[in-house]
Amino acid sequence: MNTNNTGFNTKLIHGGGYKDKLGSVNVPIFQSSTFEFESAEEGARCFLGESGGYIYTRLGNPTINVLENMVAGLEGGFGGIGTSSGMGAINTVYMALLSKGDHIISSDAVYGPSRVIMEEHYSRFGVESTYVKTAVIDNIKNAVKPNTKVLYIETPANPTIEITDLKACAEIAKEHGLVQVVDNTFSSPYLQRPLELGADVVLHSMTKFINGHADIVGGMVVAKTEGMYKKLRSMMISLGCNLDPHQSYLVIRGLKTLAIRIERAQQNAQKIAEYLEKHPKVDWVRYPGLRSHPQYGLAKKQMDGPGALISFGLKGGFEAGKTLMNNVKVSILAVSLGGVESLIEHPASMTHSKVTPADKQKAGITDGLVRYSVGIEDAEDLIKDLEQALEKVK
Ligand SMILES: *Cc1c(COP(=O)(O)O)cnc(C)c1O
C-alpha cells in the first residue's frame, strides 16, 4: 500500500511498499550479489538508470531498498541510502559534501569517531573543521567562514544530553548556503524529524534505536531532495560501504516496533530519572523529560518525547561510577544504546578515558557521569537494581 499520507505507525508497518507475485507478507532476503539481465538491451537500460532493474548489490538490492524506503518515509525525505554502519553513513556524507579547502562546523559533543576522523584524517586532505557548543546558537554564527560548506549537528548530544535548536540552525544554514546535516541516532524519527525542521540530510546509526535489538551494526543516510540523494548514493557506491540484505531484513523486523519500544522505554526513563533526581548520592540528572533540564522547553517543542537516554552525576566521582558499574545486575554494563535491554556505561573510565581532562571538562564529561540507555524491562526492577547498586556506592 502507499503510505505517503498515513500516520507514523502505519508507515512503520507498511512503509516499505514491497509486493511480489507470491504474496509474501514479509520482504524476503534477496541474498544475491548480482542480478541477471533479460537481454543485452535490458542490461544497457539498467546501466542508464532507465529501467529501475537491479544490477549488483553494492549499487542496490530489493531487501535493502525496502528498508531505505521505510526510513526515508519516516524521516520525510526523498530517499534513503543504507550503509554498513553509522560510521559508513557519516563518511559517505563527509566525502560527498567536502572538498579540499572546505570548512565544516560541528557540535563539540558529537559521537567521538565522527570528530576523530575529521580532525585526524579529513584534515590530511585539506578539510578544515571547527567544533563548538551548538546549543548556543551564536557559537555557530561566529564560526561561519567564507569556505564553510557543512553544518553538522547531533542533538541530543552524547553523553551530556544537550539540545541544539534545529530550526535556528536551518536559518543559519540557509543564510550562508550551508548543507545542514543532522545525526538523528539518539532520537530516531519517532521523536524528531530534522528534515521537517529545515535540515538537508539526516543520518543514523541503525545499530541503535532503529534496529533496537543489539544484534546488528548498520547505518542510513536520508536526503531531502533528489539531487542530494543521487550525490550521496553515488558516493556510498564508490566507497563500498553498502548494507547487506540479511542485515536489512533484521533491521526491517526491528524497525516495525520502533514506536512501541520507544513509548515503553521513555515511560521507564521518566520514572527512573525522577527516582535518581531524589537520590542523596546523585548530584544531578540530565533528562529532557525533567523540568530541571536547561532546555526543557526546546526539547518539548522540537521533539515528540524525551527519549530513553539519561545522564546523571554521582557525588562520589570516579570511584563511585566504577562501583555502580560493578554492582548493577539487571542493567548490562556495555556501550551502545537504543536497544530493548537497559545498558549502563561510565564514560570517564570507558568511552572517554583517553580524552584529556581539559577536553573532558569542555565537553561536560565529569568523573562521576553515568550514561544510562533505558530499555523496556519493568521500571520497578530497574529502579530496585539501581537502588541496591547505589547502596554500595560511597
Ligand atoms: C553509535 C553511533 C554512531 C556510529 O554508529 P556505528 O553503527 O557504530 O558505526 C554515530 N553516531 C551516534 C550518535 C552514535 O550513537
The ligand as an SDF file (V2000), in Angstrom:
LIG
                    3D

 15 15  0  0  0  0  0  0  0  0999 V2000
   26.8520    4.6510   17.5410 C   0  0  0  0  0  0  0  0  0  0  0  0
   26.7670    5.9920   16.9510 C   0  0  0  0  0  0  0  0  0  0  0  0
   27.3710    6.2830   15.7130 C   0  0  0  0  0  0  0  0  0  0  0  0
   28.2150    5.2750   14.9620 C   0  0  0  0  0  0  0  0  0  0  0  0
   27.4620    4.2010   14.5120 O   0  0  0  0  0  0  0  0  0  0  0  0
   28.0630    2.7420   14.2170 P   0  0  0  0  0  0  0  0  0  0  0  0
   26.8650    1.9980   13.7490 O   0  0  0  0  0  0  0  0  0  0  0  0
   28.6460    2.2230   15.4920 O   0  0  0  0  0  0  0  0  0  0  0  0
   29.1090    2.9080   13.1630 O   0  0  0  0  0  0  0  0  0  0  0  0
   27.1930    7.5460   15.1910 C   0  0  0  0  0  0  0  0  0  0  0  0
   26.5010    8.4960   15.8370 N   0  0  0  0  0  0  0  0  0  0  0  0
   25.9200    8.2500   17.0370 C   0  0  0  0  0  0  0  0  0  0  0  0
   25.1570    9.3450   17.7120 C   0  0  0  0  0  0  0  0  0  0  0  0
   26.0330    7.0030   17.6380 C   0  0  0  0  0  0  0  0  0  0  0  0
   25.4710    6.7820   18.8340 O   0  0  0  0  0  0  0  0  0  0  0  0
  1  2  1  0
  2  3  1  0
  2 14  2  0
  3  4  1  0
  3 10  2  0
  4  5  1  0
  5  6  1  0
  6  7  2  0
  6  8  1  0
  6  9  1  0
 10 11  1  0
 11 12  2  0
 12 13  1  0
 12 14  1  0
 14 15  1  0
M  END
$$$$
